[in-house]
Amino acid sequence: MSKEVLGGEELSRRKKQILRSVIEAHIMLGEPVGSKYLTTNADIPFSSATIRNEMAELEAMGYLEQPHTSSGRIPTKAGYRFYVDSLMDSYKLTASEIVTLNNMLRSKIGELDSILQSASKLVAALTNYPTVAVKTTSSENVVEQFSYMLMGDNDFLLVMRLSDGTVKSKHIKTDFSLDKNILDTLTDQLNTYVANVSPETITLPLMMQLEKSLGDAGKLVDLSIKAVYENTVSSDDSSVSFEGVGKLLEYPEFASVDQMKSVLNMIEDKDGIINIMKEGDADKVNVVIGEDDEKLAEHSAFIFRKLVVDGKVVGAIGVFGPSRMDYSKVVSTVEYLSDQISKTLGTALPEKKDDDGADTKT
């Protein structure tokens, strides 16, 4: 039987099949899933005893948990994460859904505010989860030059000269020794690949490349990029809007007053939502589950993607719901819609004349 190693633990093909079935059944039912249900309703060629043993092992490995002694199992955050990263099939939008999305975009071409408003309502209707739309209107500011000041054996000051003429600094502490060679390499790499670049376009592959160049001191890259975000990207003027929040009342996870309070507090924290989206990868759909981020309400998940036009992030659209949301459908919907919005906005840019009199995109 083939096996896959994950975090030092092995998941057999059988375990992955059972884990997937438990998660998809729980997403649909909203209740603990037992072996009897799987043998009756899932396409699993194993006995109840085998399924129970495998579920017990999955629980011991941290992928499932048992809310009550006599009940079935439900996924943990680790279970959902493994499902999203390794087990989930891609949902194929129906022809009707694609036509509906495309018609909305054609009717709103070039109008970002109108597109986001209509897209939010449409996605909320298609997925039955609340949607979040962010329009980024902060002024463009980049780091023009990086330098540093070594403060001690384990800390230094990262100095950043910004395009608006101001100078910002970030005191960075580490759990390993620093020296001039390490910091020279760090600032050389930052000046080569990050200086004069919009922080919104800094990608994960670039960060991985920079970390590799630093070797054992690669952790400094993440700390430095966070400092860039803190000092160049302002969220004060960005707008956040929710659509369909009342849909959460349909899910038992949000039935209690305390849980709804935590959700409402999250919705009211505009900067918290913007920061979650800001920290996401611009090249893919981001899936944040449960305690992945302290700004996210308990037992919830947040799926979003940034909207990029000509290399610049102009906003983001996402879906918020219970941790047992239909990840496959939501991810596919957000991915398709964000791609189409970015293309629509890109093709809707006004024309201008270049020096030779030819039409070019601004």
C-alpha positions as CSV (number, residue, x, y, z in Angstrom):
1,M,0.0,0.0,0.0
2,S,1.5,3.4,-1.0
3,K,2.2,5.9,1.8
4,E,2.9,9.5,2.0
5,V,5.0,11.2,4.7
6,L,3.5,14.4,6.1
7,G,5.2,16.1,9.1
8,G,7.0,12.9,10.1
9,E,3.8,10.9,10.1
10,E,2.6,8.5,7.4
11,L,-0.8,8.6,5.8
12,S,-1.7,5.5,3.9
13,R,-3.9,5.6,0.8
14,R,-6.7,4.1,2.9
15,K,-6.3,6.7,5.7
16,K,-6.5,9.5,3.1
17,Q,-9.6,8.0,1.5
18,I,-11.3,7.7,4.9
19,L,-10.2,11.2,6.0
20,R,-11.5,12.7,2.8
21,S,-14.9,10.9,3.2
22,V,-15.2,12.1,6.8
23,I,-14.5,15.7,5.9
24,E,-16.8,15.8,2.9
25,A,-19.6,14.1,4.9
26,H,-19.1,16.6,7.8
27,I,-19.2,19.5,5.4
28,M,-22.5,18.3,4.0
29,L,-24.1,17.2,7.3
30,G,-22.6,19.5,9.9
31,E,-22.5,16.6,12.4
32,P,-20.0,14.0,13.6
33,V,-19.5,11.2,11.1
34,G,-19.3,7.6,12.2
35,S,-18.2,4.3,10.5
36,K,-21.8,3.2,9.9
37,Y,-22.5,6.3,7.8
38,L,-19.4,5.8,5.7
39,T,-20.1,2.2,4.9
40,T,-23.7,3.1,3.9
41,N,-23.2,6.4,2.1
42,A,-19.6,6.6,1.0
43,D,-17.9,4.6,-1.7
44,I,-15.5,3.0,0.7
45,P,-14.7,-0.8,0.3
46,F,-13.8,-1.4,3.9
47,S,-15.6,-2.9,6.9
48,S,-16.9,-0.9,9.8
49,A,-14.3,-2.3,12.0
50,T,-11.5,-1.3,9.6
51,I,-12.9,2.2,9.3
52,R,-13.2,2.6,13.1
53,N,-9.6,1.5,13.5
54,E,-8.4,3.9,10.9
55,M,-10.5,6.8,12.3
56,A,-9.0,6.1,15.7
57,E,-5.5,6.3,14.2
58,L,-6.4,9.5,12.3
59,E,-7.6,11.0,15.6
60,A,-4.3,10.0,17.3
61,M,-2.4,11.7,14.5
62,G,-4.4,14.9,15.0
63,Y,-6.6,14.9,11.9
64,L,-9.9,14.0,13.5
65,E,-11.4,14.5,16.9
66,Q,-14.3,13.0,18.8
67,P,-16.6,15.6,20.4
68,H,-18.4,13.0,22.5
69,T,-17.5,9.5,23.6
70,S,-20.4,7.8,21.7
71,S,-20.4,10.1,18.6
72,G,-18.5,9.9,15.4
73,R,-15.6,12.1,14.4
74,I,-15.2,15.6,13.0
75,P,-12.1,17.1,11.3
76,T,-9.6,19.2,13.2
77,K,-7.9,22.3,11.7
78,A,-5.0,20.0,10.7
79,G,-7.5,17.7,9.0
80,Y,-9.1,20.5,7.0
81,R,-5.6,21.9,6.1
82,F,-4.5,18.5,4.8
83,Y,-7.8,18.2,2.9
84,V,-7.4,21.6,1.2
85,D,-3.7,21.0,0.4
86,S,-3.7,17.4,-0.7
87,L,-7.1,15.7,-1.0
88,M,-9.6,18.2,-2.4
89,D,-10.9,17.8,-5.9
90,S,-11.2,20.9,-8.0
91,Y,-14.9,22.0,-8.3
92,K,-15.9,22.6,-11.9
93,L,-18.2,25.6,-12.3
94,T,-21.4,24.8,-14.2
95,A,-22.1,26.4,-17.5
96,S,-24.9,28.4,-15.9
97,E,-22.6,29.7,-13.1
98,I,-20.0,30.7,-15.7
99,V,-22.6,32.5,-17.8
100,T,-23.9,34.3,-14.8
101,L,-20.5,35.4,-13.6
102,N,-19.4,36.6,-17.1
103,N,-22.7,38.5,-17.7
104,M,-22.1,40.4,-14.4
105,L,-18.6,41.3,-15.4
106,R,-19.6,42.5,-18.9
107,S,-22.2,44.8,-17.5
108,K,-19.8,46.4,-15.1
109,I,-16.7,46.7,-17.2
110,G,-14.2,49.2,-15.9
111,E,-16.1,50.1,-12.7
112,L,-14.2,48.5,-9.8
113,D,-16.7,49.7,-7.1
114,S,-19.6,48.3,-9.1
115,I,-17.8,45.1,-9.9
116,L,-17.0,44.4,-6.3
117,Q,-20.5,45.1,-5.1
118,S,-22.1,42.9,-7.8
119,A,-19.5,40.2,-7.4
120,S,-20.0,40.0,-3.7
121,K,-23.8,39.6,-4.0
122,L,-23.4,37.0,-6.7
123,V,-20.8,34.9,-4.9
124,A,-22.8,35.0,-1.7
125,A,-25.8,33.7,-3.7
126,L,-23.7,31.0,-5.5
127,T,-21.9,29.7,-2.3
128,N,-24.4,30.5,0.4
129,Y,-21.7,32.1,2.5
130,P,-21.0,35.8,3.3
131,T,-18.5,37.5,1.0
132,V,-15.9,40.2,1.7
133,A,-14.7,42.8,-0.8
134,V,-11.7,45.1,-0.3
135,K,-10.9,48.0,-2.6
136,T,-7.3,49.2,-2.1
137,T,-6.9,53.0,-2.4
138,S,-3.8,53.6,-0.4
139,S,-1.1,55.8,-2.0
140,E,1.8,54.0,-3.7
141,N,5.0,54.0,-1.6
142,V,8.0,51.8,-2.0
143,V,11.4,51.4,-0.4
144,E,14.1,53.0,-2.5
145,Q,17.1,51.8,-0.5
146,F,17.9,49.4,2.3
147,S,20.7,49.7,4.8
148,Y,21.3,48.5,8.4
149,M,22.9,49.2,11.7
150,L,24.2,46.3,13.8
151,M,23.0,46.8,17.3
152,G,24.3,43.7,19.1
153,D,25.0,40.0,18.6
154,N,21.4,39.2,18.0
155,D,19.7,42.4,16.8
156,F,20.0,45.1,14.2
157,L,18.2,48.1,12.8
158,L,16.8,47.7,9.3
159,V,16.8,51.2,7.7
160,M,14.5,52.0,4.8
161,R,14.5,55.1,2.6
162,L,11.0,55.5,1.1
163,S,10.0,57.0,-2.2
164,D,8.2,59.8,-0.5
165,G,11.5,61.0,1.0
166,T,10.9,59.6,4.6
167,V,13.3,57.3,6.3
168,K,11.8,54.4,8.4
169,S,13.5,51.8,10.6
170,K,12.6,48.5,12.1
171,H,14.4,47.0,15.1
172,I,14.8,43.3,14.4
173,K,15.8,40.7,17.0
174,T,16.8,37.2,16.2
175,D,17.6,33.9,18.1
176,F,20.9,33.4,16.3
177,S,24.1,35.4,16.0
178,L,24.5,38.2,13.4
179,D,27.5,39.6,11.7
180,K,28.4,42.1,9.0
181,N,28.6,39.5,6.3
182,I,25.0,38.2,6.9
183,L,23.6,41.7,7.0
184,D,25.5,42.8,3.9
185,T,24.1,39.9,2.0
186,L,20.6,40.6,3.3
187,T,20.6,44.3,2.3
188,D,22.3,43.5,-1.1
189,Q,19.5,41.1,-1.9
190,L,16.8,43.5,-0.7
191,N,18.3,46.3,-2.8
192,T,18.5,44.1,-5.8
193,Y,15.0,42.4,-5.7
194,V,12.8,44.4,-3.3
195,A,13.9,48.1,-3.7
196,N,11.6,50.2,-5.9
197,V,9.1,47.3,-6.1
198,S,5.5,47.5,-4.9
199,P,5.3,45.4,-1.7
200,E,1.9,44.0,-3.0
201,T,3.8,42.2,-5.8
202,I,6.4,40.5,-3.6
203,T,5.7,36.8,-4.2
204,L,6.3,33.7,-2.2
205,P,8.8,32.3,-4.8
206,L,10.8,35.5,-4.6
207,M,10.9,35.3,-0.8
208,M,12.0,31.6,-1.0
209,Q,14.8,32.6,-3.4
210,L,16.0,35.3,-1.0
211,E,15.8,33.0,2.0
212,K,18.0,30.5,0.1
213,S,20.6,33.1,-0.6
214,L,20.8,33.8,3.2
215,G,21.2,30.1,4.1
216,D,20.7,29.6,7.9
217,A,19.8,33.2,8.3
218,G,16.9,32.9,5.8
219,K,14.4,33.9,8.6
220,L,15.6,37.5,8.2
221,V,13.9,37.7,4.9
222,D,10.4,37.2,6.3
223,L,11.1,39.7,9.1
224,S,12.4,42.2,6.6
225,I,9.4,41.9,4.2
226,K,7.0,42.3,7.1
227,A,8.9,45.5,8.0
228,V,8.5,46.7,4.4
229,Y,4.7,46.1,4.6
230,E,4.4,47.9,8.0
231,N,6.1,51.0,6.7
232,T,4.9,51.3,3.1
233,V,1.4,50.0,2.8
234,S,-1.3,52.0,4.5
235,S,-4.8,50.6,4.9
236,D,-6.4,53.7,6.2
237,D,-8.1,54.6,2.9
238,S,-9.0,51.0,1.9
239,S,-12.7,50.1,1.9
240,V,-14.1,46.8,3.2
241,S,-17.7,45.6,2.6
242,F,-19.5,42.4,3.6
243,E,-22.4,40.8,1.8
244,G,-24.8,38.2,3.2
245,V,-23.6,38.1,6.8
246,G,-27.1,36.8,7.8
247,K,-26.3,33.5,6.0
248,L,-24.1,32.6,8.9
249,L,-27.3,32.0,11.0
250,E,-28.0,29.0,8.9
251,Y,-24.9,27.2,10.3
252,P,-25.0,25.7,13.8
253,E,-21.4,26.7,14.4
254,F,-22.6,30.3,14.6
255,A,-25.9,29.7,16.5
256,S,-24.6,30.8,19.9
257,V,-24.6,34.4,21.0
258,D,-20.9,34.3,22.0
259,Q,-19.9,32.9,18.6
260,M,-21.9,35.5,16.7
261,K,-20.4,38.3,18.8
262,S,-16.9,37.1,17.8
263,V,-17.9,37.1,14.2
264,L,-19.4,40.6,14.4
265,N,-16.3,41.8,16.2
266,M,-14.2,40.5,13.3
267,I,-16.4,42.2,10.8
268,E,-16.1,45.5,12.6
269,D,-12.3,45.2,12.7
270,K,-11.7,46.6,9.2
271,D,-8.0,46.8,9.6
272,G,-7.9,43.2,10.8
273,I,-9.6,41.9,7.6
274,I,-7.3,44.1,5.4
275,N,-4.2,42.8,7.2
276,I,-5.2,39.2,6.7
277,M,-5.7,39.8,3.0
278,K,-2.6,41.9,2.7
279,E,-0.5,39.1,4.1
280,G,-1.9,36.6,1.5
281,D,-0.1,35.4,-1.6
282,A,-1.1,37.4,-4.7
283,D,-0.5,34.4,-7.0
284,K,-3.1,32.0,-5.6
285,V,-6.3,31.6,-3.7
286,N,-5.5,31.8,0.1
287,V,-7.3,29.6,2.6
288,V,-7.1,30.6,6.2
289,I,-8.6,28.1,8.7
290,G,-9.5,28.5,12.3
291,E,-6.6,29.6,14.5
292,D,-4.3,30.3,11.5
293,D,-4.8,33.9,12.3
294,E,-5.9,35.4,15.6
295,K,-8.0,38.0,13.8
296,L,-10.3,35.2,12.5
297,A,-13.3,34.1,14.5
298,E,-13.2,30.6,16.1
299,H,-14.6,27.7,14.1
300,S,-14.4,29.7,10.9
301,A,-12.5,29.8,7.6
302,F,-11.7,32.6,5.2
303,I,-10.9,32.1,1.5
304,F,-9.8,35.0,-0.6
305,R,-7.7,36.2,-3.5
306,K,-6.1,39.5,-4.4
307,L,-7.1,41.3,-7.6
308,V,-4.0,42.3,-9.5
309,V,-4.0,44.6,-12.5
310,D,-0.7,45.3,-14.4
311,G,1.2,44.0,-11.4
312,K,-0.6,46.2,-8.8
313,V,-3.0,45.0,-6.2
314,V,-6.3,47.0,-6.6
315,G,-8.4,45.0,-4.1
316,A,-9.4,41.5,-3.0
317,I,-12.5,39.4,-2.9
318,G,-13.1,36.6,-0.4
319,V,-15.6,34.3,1.3
320,F,-16.1,33.8,5.0
321,G,-17.9,30.8,6.6
322,P,-17.6,27.9,9.0
323,S,-14.5,25.8,9.1
324,R,-16.5,23.0,7.4
325,M,-17.3,25.2,4.4
326,D,-17.4,23.7,0.9
327,Y,-13.8,24.5,0.1
328,S,-13.7,23.0,-3.4
329,K,-16.6,25.1,-4.7
330,V,-15.6,28.3,-2.9
331,V,-11.9,28.1,-4.0
332,S,-13.0,27.4,-7.6
333,T,-15.5,30.3,-7.6
334,V,-13.1,32.8,-6.1
335,E,-10.3,31.7,-8.4
336,Y,-12.4,32.1,-11.6
337,L,-14.0,35.3,-10.5
338,S,-10.8,37.0,-9.4
339,D,-9.1,36.0,-12.6
340,Q,-11.9,37.4,-14.7
341,I,-12.2,40.6,-12.7
342,S,-8.4,41.2,-13.1
343,K,-8.7,40.6,-16.9
344,T,-11.7,42.8,-17.2
345,L,-10.1,45.7,-15.3
346,G,-6.9,45.3,-17.3
347,T,-8.7,45.4,-20.7
348,A,-10.8,48.4,-19.5
349,L,-7.8,50.6,-18.9
350,P,-8.0,53.9,-20.9
351,E,-5.9,54.3,-24.0
352,K,-3.1,56.9,-24.3
353,K,-0.7,57.8,-27.1
354,D,3.0,56.9,-26.8
355,D,5.8,59.1,-28.3
356,D,5.2,57.6,-31.7
357,G,1.5,58.2,-31.7
358,A,0.6,54.5,-31.2
359,D,-2.2,53.5,-28.9
360,T,-0.9,51.9,-25.6
361,K,-2.4,50.9,-22.3
362,T,-1.9,53.1,-19.3
